[in-house]
Amino acid sequence: MSNPNYHINTKCIQGGYQPENGQPRVLPIYQSTTYKYDSSEHVGRLFDLVEDGFFYSRIANPTVDAVERKIAELEGGIGALCTSSGQAAVLLAILNICNAGDHIISSAAIYGGTTNLFTVTLKKLGIEVTMISPESSEDEIQAAFQDNTKCLYAETIANPALIVADLEKFAKLAKKNGVPFMVDNTFPTPINCRPIEFGANIVVHSTSKYMDGHAVALGGVIVDGGNFDWNNGKFPELSTPDESYHGMIYTESCGNKAYIVKARVQLMRDFGSTPSPNNAFLLNLGLETLHLRVERHCSNALKVAEWLEKNEKIAWVNYPGLMSSKYYERAKKYMPNGTCGVISFGVKGGRDAAVKFMDSLKLAAIVVHVADARTSVLHPASTTHRQLNDEQLVEAGVSPDLVRMSIGIEDVNDIISDLEQALEEVK
């Protein structure tokens, strides 16, 4: 691990991998499924987790391990587990502590794919979810807790509604009820917000977004804050013997790393949602410039949002960095250096006008993605959130006219010129 006193910008570049004398300066790609050892006894010690090392790349790989270490450092966690996608990270993070018959509480203002995962797929697995407004009072959220509740979930900045979660409120209620607070921190990244510092216990990311930064590699990650008592009686999966893994009691054998170790040796072992070493290598390249890119994304987005606010063809603009935003003060509390590069807004004339506007863009592309170096645009109600009904769309903060625009790191004047010419096509 690098010097814990290093600033986060330095950790983006130096964290996770420190070559020794004569080793490659840049993190290598260990493109191997397996590893050679001189004795069966040695391999046995690896399986018993009494010795560090690698025995099969579905469980751990040196390239992936270095990236996990770096992300854990960036988020201020004690360990991390990379996955093949952001959805895989959320799924494994939940299943690591939930069984059939359990219950979770989630903010309703989350990514549409996660809403579907929670309300459809997890329900099929016997896990119930209660969706709540992120603006619910403490009493309203408290009323949602049940005896079998195992987790409280929210997004730091909701995709695409851009609602900023009151992290300390959620963390307080989760702690009061003896369950972990799990946060998707994809949009701010640890450069702008470190939820663990505000009481979160588990952090997940779609690393396909800002962390990768170039839209070349799918991926996800789970970060363990190491700050939750899994021995509180609510989580026997971690505090009683796991017969599928030598009868290990994770809380006894792994201490405050119980959660992330179980996720690796049980869930990743069984589900196999493993990132490739090559994708981990590409992710690491993105992480090395994360601190530079996030600053540019945010500064560009603020300038674009301010320009849109003044344009007569725009009905409304939502961006937490705007002083007019209802989330401005909360964003300043949790993200004083900036929020993200995503803006949502409505074009006067409704859905048809929004479609005409998007089809007229030349620099910005219509893509089913967000948060990479290139400016892009999407209509969530008919794409990423099309599986939601009208009521669910309202709960998620997605209006029919909402345009989600991910501001890239191009010259901001070119981005604004593209917007201007596209809006001229809207009659």
Rosetta blueprint (number, residue, H / E / L):
1 M L
2 S L
3 N L
4 P L
5 N L
6 Y L
7 H L
8 I H
9 N H
10 T H
11 K H
12 C H
13 I H
14 Q H
15 G L
16 G L
17 Y L
18 Q L
19 P L
20 E L
21 N L
22 G L
23 Q L
24 P L
25 R L
26 V L
27 L L
28 P L
29 I L
30 Y L
31 Q L
32 S L
33 T L
34 T E
35 Y L
36 K L
37 Y L
38 D L
39 S L
40 S H
41 E H
42 H H
43 V H
44 G H
45 R H
46 L H
47 F H
48 D L
49 L L
50 V L
51 E L
52 D L
53 G L
54 F L
55 F L
56 Y E
57 S L
58 R L
59 I L
60 A L
61 N L
62 P H
63 T H
64 V H
65 D H
66 A H
67 V H
68 E H
69 R H
70 K H
71 I H
72 A H
73 E H
74 L H
75 E H
76 G L
77 G L
78 I L
79 G E
80 A E
81 L E
82 C E
83 T E
84 S L
85 S L
86 G H
87 Q H
88 A H
89 A H
90 V H
91 L H
92 L H
93 A H
94 I H
95 L H
96 N L
97 I L
98 C L
99 N L
100 A L
101 G L
102 D L
103 H E
104 I E
105 I E
106 S E
107 S E
108 A L
109 A L
110 I L
111 Y L
112 G H
113 G H
114 T H
115 T H
116 N H
117 L H
118 F H
119 T H
120 V H
121 T H
122 L H
123 K H
124 K H
125 L L
126 G L
127 I L
128 E E
129 V E
130 T E
131 M E
132 I E
133 S L
134 P L
135 E L
136 S L
137 S L
138 E H
139 D H
140 E H
141 I H
142 Q H
143 A H
144 A H
145 F L
146 Q L
147 D L
148 N L
149 T E
150 K E
151 C E
152 L E
153 Y E
154 A E
155 E E
156 T L
157 I E
158 A L
159 N L
160 P L
161 A L
162 L L
163 I L
164 V E
165 A L
166 D L
167 L H
168 E H
169 K H
170 F H
171 A H
172 K H
173 L H
174 A H
175 K H
176 K H
177 N L
178 G L
179 V L
180 P L
181 F E
182 M E
183 V E
184 D E
185 N L
186 T L
187 F L
188 P L
189 T H
190 P H
191 I H
192 N H
193 C L
194 R L
195 P H
196 I H
197 E H
198 F H
199 G L
200 A L
201 N L
202 I E
203 V E
204 V E
205 H E
206 S E
207 T L
208 S L
209 K L
210 Y L
211 M L
212 D L
213 G L
214 H L
215 A L
216 V L
217 A L
218 L L
219 G L
220 G E
221 V E
222 I E
223 V E
224 D E
225 G L
226 G L
227 N L
228 F L
229 D L
230 W L
231 N L
232 N L
233 G L
234 K L
235 F L
236 P H
237 E H
238 L H
239 S H
240 T L
241 P L
242 D E
243 E H
244 S H
245 Y H
246 H L
247 G L
248 M E
249 I L
250 Y H
251 T H
252 E H
253 S H
254 C L
255 G H
256 N H
257 K H
258 A H
259 Y H
260 I H
261 V H
262 K H
263 A H
264 R H
265 V H
266 Q H
267 L H
268 M H
269 R H
270 D H
271 F H
272 G L
273 S L
274 T L
275 P L
276 S L
277 P H
278 N H
279 N H
280 A H
281 F H
282 L H
283 L H
284 N H
285 L H
286 G H
287 L H
288 E L
289 T L
290 L H
291 H H
292 L H
293 R H
294 V H
295 E H
296 R H
297 H H
298 C H
299 S H
300 N H
301 A H
302 L H
303 K H
304 V H
305 A H
306 E H
307 W H
308 L H
309 E H
310 K L
311 N L
312 E L
313 K L
314 I E
315 A E
316 W E
317 V E
318 N E
319 Y L
320 P L
321 G L
322 L L
323 M L
324 S L
325 S L
326 K L
327 Y L
328 Y H
329 E H
330 R H
331 A H
332 K H
333 K H
334 Y H
335 M L
336 P L
337 N L
338 G L
339 T L
340 C L
341 G L
342 V E
343 I E
344 S E
345 F E
346 G E
347 V E
348 K L
349 G L
350 G H
351 R H
352 D H
353 A H
354 A H
355 V H
356 K H
357 F H
358 M H
359 D H
360 S H
361 L L
362 K L
363 L L
364 A L
365 A E
366 I E
367 V L
368 V L
369 H L
370 V L
371 A L
372 D L
373 A L
374 R L
375 T L
376 S E
377 V E
378 L E
379 H L
380 P H
381 A H
382 S H
383 T L
384 T L
385 H L
386 R L
387 Q L
388 L L
389 N L
390 D H
391 E H
392 Q H
393 L H
394 V H
395 E H
396 A L
397 G L
398 V L
399 S L
400 P L
401 D L
402 L E
403 V E
404 R E
405 M E
406 S E
407 I L
408 G L
409 I L
410 E L
411 D L
412 V H
413 N H
414 D H
415 I H
416 I H
417 S H
418 D H
419 L H
420 E H
421 Q H
422 A H
423 L H
424 E H
425 E L
426 V L
427 K L
